[in-house]
């Protein structure tokens, strides 16, 4: 519906805020997905990131994914 794509810098800020919102609301799966999207946008559009910064964000993605509780079939 929208003809133009949002700027990558705006999307980075958007997903950074989403990680905070989903963490506070205890939506762990969405929190991990927001971290993954934030990592992918940072990696592809932010050329000023050092390897240490990418490693820090990747660690946050892994920890967020590990914090998702398993599905309970009860």
BELFENRA-V993530 format. One line per field, one symbol per residue. phi: phi as a letter, one per 40 degrees, with the letter a starting at -180 (. if undefined). Layout:
phi = ???
//
This chain:
phi = .ccbcccccccccccccccccccccgccccccccccccccccccbbcccccccccccccccccccccccccbcc
//
